Amino acid sequence: MGHLGYALTAHRAQGLTTDTAHVLVEPTTTRENLYVAMTRGRESNQAYVILDRPDDHATAHPGDNPDATARTVLYGVFQHSGAELSAHETITAEQDRWGSIAQLAAEYETITAAAQHDRWTTLVRASGLTDEQAQAVIESDAFGALTAELRRAEANHHNVDTLLPRLIKARGFADADDIASVIHHRLANATTRPAGSGRTRQAPRLIAGLIPEATGPMTPDMQQALAERRHLIETRAEAVLDTALHTHQPWVTALGPIPASGRERQQWRRRALVVAAYRDRYQITDPTPLGTQPEGTAQKIDRARAETALRTLTRPAIEDERRRSAAQATRHLDL
């Protein structure tokens, strides 16, 4: 990770932020250190997996594996916890064993980047760019942001296999300093709304209402790792909401009364879970449901999703208040 041009360890980087983070990952890296390192960049975070060691005289290391791939190394890192817990911390960890959505989402994003890397590079090379342009896109610092946008577009039911070549063919890149950034901008503008319209429009495939689901071909171990984290994220959101309801926290009280009927109650809970997930992902402690306005682009996108859920939650309460006011006004006129 770079900071003023110098490399930092993950321990020293904790609490720091930078525009772009570049992280070296080896088999001995712990899950905790990778999480810290991969959440320092505001705009992008990229991992570089070490598969070989240049020193031929180095002694064998338990983490060395001649058959290792980037995927297997990352999968191993996510299973490798380096935390040494006290008895009290162990009990606390067991009670909170699912981890925060902040960490689980970061893990999901990192696994997804590795699982879909080959797919996106193949798509870029077949999208109408020259070989030189395609290589420049793949090597760009903006490639990670572009692939994340492709996943978001696909979660919104856009056919990225046909859309990306069309966007590239639409205009040239003669004046582009960074082709990947230009494509990212075009893709974001073209996929602002979910695909389809009216009754044909489908709800985006989002985990806990926030995190675009990773789809497409990938290895079974990657599919399993992503499925596990999806379950943990959704379970965590349920726990956060239930705890807030049980302890009558101000933010959940502000969501309005819980409907009595079954279907409306389910809809209320589904939308409230999005707010709970947003709060947990960004460590919101403000008594208002969504806290203060964020500065980061990624959080702004998630906040917009949470705001949509919040509006549908509070609208019935507002309408009930309007009806009560209208009824009171009618009674005054009758008097």
C-alpha positions in Angstrom: 0.0 0.0 0.0 1.4 3.4 -0.9 1.3 6.4 1.3 3.3 9.5 0.0 5.2 7.1 -2.2 6.2 4.7 0.6 5.0 1.1 1.3 3.2 0.4 4.5 2.3 -2.7 6.3 -1.4 -3.5 6.9 -0.9 -2.8 10.6 0.5 0.7 10.0 -2.2 1.4 7.4 -5.1 0.9 9.7 -6.9 4.1 10.1 -5.3 5.7 7.0 -7.1 6.2 3.6 -5.7 6.9 0.2 -7.2 7.2 -3.3 -5.9 3.9 -4.5 -4.6 0.9 -2.5 -2.3 -1.8 -4.0 -2.0 -4.8 -1.7 0.5 -7.7 -1.8 -1.0 -11.0 -0.7 0.9 -14.1 0.1 -0.3 -17.5 1.5 0.6 -16.5 5.1 -1.5 -13.3 5.0 -4.3 -13.3 7.5 -7.9 -12.6 6.9 -7.8 -9.6 9.3 -4.7 -8.0 7.6 -6.2 -8.4 4.1 -9.4 -6.8 5.3 -7.6 -3.7 6.6 -5.4 -3.4 3.5 -8.3 -3.8 1.0 -10.4 -1.1 2.6 -7.9 1.7 2.6 -8.5 3.0 -0.9 -11.4 5.4 -1.5 -11.6 4.9 -5.2 -10.1 1.4 -5.8 -8.4 -1.4 -4.0 -6.3 -4.0 -5.9 -4.7 -7.2 -4.6 -1.6 -8.7 -6.2 -1.2 -12.4 -5.2 2.4 -13.7 -4.7 2.7 -17.2 -6.2 6.5 -17.6 -6.3 9.6 -16.5 -4.4 12.6 -15.2 -6.3 15.2 -16.4 -3.7 16.1 -19.9 -4.8 18.0 -20.4 -1.5 15.1 -19.6 0.7 14.1 -22.4 3.0 10.7 -24.0 2.5 7.8 -22.1 4.1 4.6 -23.8 5.3 2.6 -21.5 3.0 4.6 -22.5 -0.1 2.7 -24.6 -2.7 4.0 -25.1 -6.2 0.5 -25.7 -7.5 -1.0 -22.6 -5.9 -3.1 -20.2 -8.0 -4.3 -16.7 -7.2 -7.7 -18.1 -6.4 -6.5 -20.9 -4.1 -4.2 -18.4 -2.2 -7.1 -16.0 -1.7 -9.4 -18.7 -0.6 -6.8 -19.9 1.9 -6.4 -16.4 3.2 -10.1 -16.0 3.9 -9.9 -19.2 6.0 -6.9 -17.9 7.9 -7.7 -15.9 11.0 -4.7 -14.4 12.8 -6.5 -13.0 15.8 -5.3 -14.1 19.2 -8.3 -13.7 21.5 -8.6 -13.5 25.3 -11.3 -15.5 27.0 -13.6 -12.5 27.1 -12.9 -11.6 23.5 -13.5 -15.3 22.5 -17.0 -15.1 24.1 -17.6 -11.8 22.4 -16.5 -13.1 19.1 -18.7 -16.2 19.5 -21.7 -14.0 20.2 -20.9 -11.9 17.2 -19.4 -14.7 15.1 -20.9 -13.6 11.8 -18.8 -10.5 11.8 -19.8 -7.1 10.6 -21.3 -6.5 7.2 -18.3 -4.1 6.6 -15.9 -7.0 6.8 -18.1 -9.6 5.1 -18.9 -7.2 2.2 -15.2 -6.5 1.8 -14.5 -10.2 1.6 -17.3 -10.7 -0.9 -15.9 -7.9 -3.1 -12.4 -9.4 -3.0 -13.4 -12.9 -3.7 -15.7 -11.6 -6.6 -12.8 -9.7 -8.1 -10.7 -12.9 -8.3 -13.6 -15.1 -9.3 -14.7 -12.9 -12.2 -11.3 -11.6 -13.4 -10.8 -14.0 -16.3 -14.4 -13.4 -17.4 -14.0 -9.6 -17.5 -10.6 -9.7 -19.2 -12.0 -12.0 -21.9 -15.0 -9.7 -22.4 -12.7 -6.6 -22.7 -10.5 -8.3 -25.3 -13.6 -9.3 -27.4 -15.4 -5.9 -27.1 -14.0 -4.2 -30.2 -10.9 -2.6 -28.7 -7.5 -3.1 -30.3 -5.1 -5.5 -28.6 -3.1 -2.5 -27.3 -6.2 -0.7 -26.0 -7.6 -3.9 -24.3 -4.3 -4.5 -22.6 -4.2 -0.9 -21.4 -7.7 -1.3 -19.9 -6.8 -4.5 -18.1 -3.6 -3.0 -16.7 -5.3 0.3 -15.7 -5.8 1.3 -12.0 -9.5 1.9 -13.1 -10.0 -1.7 -14.2 -11.2 -2.8 -10.7 -13.8 0.0 -10.7 -14.9 -1.0 -14.2 -15.4 -4.6 -13.3 -17.3 -3.6 -10.2 -19.6 -1.5 -12.5 -20.0 -4.4 -14.8 -21.2 -6.5 -11.9 -23.5 -3.8 -10.7 -25.0 -3.5 -14.3 -25.5 -7.2 -14.5 -27.2 -7.2 -11.1 -29.6 -4.7 -12.6 -30.3 -7.2 -15.4 -28.4 -5.5 -18.1 -26.7 -7.9 -20.7 -23.2 -6.7 -20.3 -21.9 -9.1 -23.0 -23.8 -7.1 -25.6 -23.8 -3.7 -23.9 -20.1 -3.2 -23.4 -19.2 -3.7 -27.1 -22.0 -1.3 -28.1 -20.7 1.4 -25.7 -17.2 0.9 -27.0 -18.3 1.1 -30.6 -20.4 4.2 -30.0 -17.4 6.6 -29.8 -13.6 6.4 -30.2 -10.9 7.0 -27.5 -8.6 9.3 -29.4 -8.4 11.9 -26.6 -8.8 9.5 -23.6 -6.0 9.5 -21.0 -7.4 6.3 -19.4 -9.7 4.2 -21.6 -10.8 2.1 -18.6 -12.1 5.2 -16.9 -13.9 6.4 -20.0 -15.6 3.0 -20.4 -16.5 3.0 -16.8 -18.2 6.4 -17.1 -20.1 5.3 -20.2 -21.3 2.1 -18.6 -22.4 3.9 -15.4 -24.4 6.4 -17.4 -26.0 3.7 -19.5 -27.1 1.5 -16.6 -28.3 4.1 -14.1 -31.7 2.4 -14.1 -32.4 -1.3 -14.0 -33.1 -3.0 -17.4 -36.7 -3.2 -18.6 -39.6 -0.9 -17.9 -42.9 -0.9 -16.2 -44.1 -4.4 -15.3 -41.1 -6.0 -17.1 -38.6 -4.3 -14.8 -37.1 -6.7 -12.3 -35.7 -5.9 -8.9 -31.9 -5.7 -8.8 -30.1 -8.8 -7.5 -28.7 -7.2 -4.3 -27.5 -8.9 -1.2 -29.2 -7.3 1.8 -30.5 -4.6 -0.6 -27.0 -3.2 -1.0 -24.3 -5.5 -2.5 -24.6 -6.5 -6.2 -24.6 -10.2 -6.5 -21.8 -11.9 -8.5 -23.1 -14.2 -11.2 -21.6 -15.9 -14.3 -19.2 -18.8 -14.6 -16.7 -19.4 -11.8 -15.0 -22.2 -10.0 -17.0 -24.3 -7.4 -14.7 -23.1 -4.5 -15.4 -19.5 -5.4 -19.1 -20.1 -5.7 -19.1 -21.7 -2.3 -17.1 -18.9 -0.7 -19.5 -16.3 -2.1 -22.6 -18.2 -1.1 -21.2 -18.5 2.5 -20.6 -14.8 2.7 -24.0 -13.9 1.2 -25.7 -16.0 3.9 -23.5 -14.4 6.6 -24.3 -10.9 5.4 -28.1 -11.6 5.3 -27.9 -13.2 8.7 -26.0 -10.3 10.2 -28.5 -7.8 8.8 -31.3 -9.8 10.5 -29.4 -9.8 13.8 -28.8 -6.0 13.7 -32.4 -5.3 13.0 -33.7 -7.7 15.7 -31.3 -6.2 18.2 -32.4 -2.7 17.4 -36.1 -3.7 17.7 -35.6 -5.5 21.0 -33.7 -2.5 22.5 -35.9 0.1 21.0 -33.0 2.0 19.4 -34.0 5.5 18.1 -33.1 4.8 14.4 -35.4 1.8 14.2 -38.2 3.7 16.0 -37.9 6.3 13.3 -38.8 3.8 10.6 -42.4 3.9 11.8 -44.8 1.3 13.2 -44.5 -2.3 12.1 -47.6 -3.3 10.1 -49.8 -5.9 11.8 -50.7 -7.9 8.6 -48.5 -10.7 7.3 -47.6 -9.4 3.8 -47.2 -5.8 4.8 -45.2 -6.8 7.8 -42.8 -8.9 5.6 -42.4 -5.9 3.2 -41.6 -3.6 6.1 -39.0 -6.0 7.4 -37.4 -6.5 4.0 -36.9 -2.7 3.6 -35.8 -2.2 7.2 -33.1 -4.8 6.7 -31.6 -2.6 4.0 -31.3 0.3 6.5 -29.8 -2.1 9.1 -27.3 -3.4 6.6 -26.3 0.1 5.5 -25.8 1.1 9.2 -23.7 -2.0 9.9 -21.6 -1.7 6.7 -20.6 1.9 7.4 -20.6 1.7 11.2 -23.4 4.3 11.5 -24.0 5.2 15.2 -26.2 8.3 14.6 -29.7 8.0 16.1 -31.2 8.9 12.7 -31.6 5.9 10.4 -28.9 6.8 7.8 -26.7 9.3 9.7 -24.9 12.1 7.9 -24.3 12.4 4.2 -21.2 10.4 3.1 -18.3 11.6 1.0 -17.2 8.4 -0.7 -18.7 7.4 -4.0 -19.4 3.7 -3.0 -21.1 4.8 0.2 -23.2 7.3 -1.7 -24.5 4.6 -4.0 -25.4 2.4 -1.0 -27.0 5.3 0.8 -29.2 6.0 -2.3 -30.4 2.4 -2.0 -31.1 2.7 1.7 -32.9 6.0 1.1 -35.2 4.3 -1.3 -36.1 1.7 1.3 -36.5 4.3 4.0 -38.9 6.3 1.9 -41.2 3.3 1.4 -41.0 2.6 5.1 -41.9 6.1 6.3 -44.5 6.9 3.6 -47.4 5.0 5.2 -46.8 6.8 8.5 -46.9 10.1 6.7 -50.0 9.2 4.9 -51.7 8.1 8.1 -50.8 11.4 9.7 -52.3 13.3 6.7 -55.5 11.2 7.1 -55.7 12.0 10.8 -55.2 15.7 10.1 -57.8 15.7 7.4 -60.3 13.9 9.7 -59.6 16.4 12.5 -60.2 19.3 10.1 -63.5 17.7 9.0 -64.6 17.4 12.6 -63.8 21.1 13.3 -65.9 22.1 10.3 -68.8 20.0 11.5 -68.7 21.8 14.8 
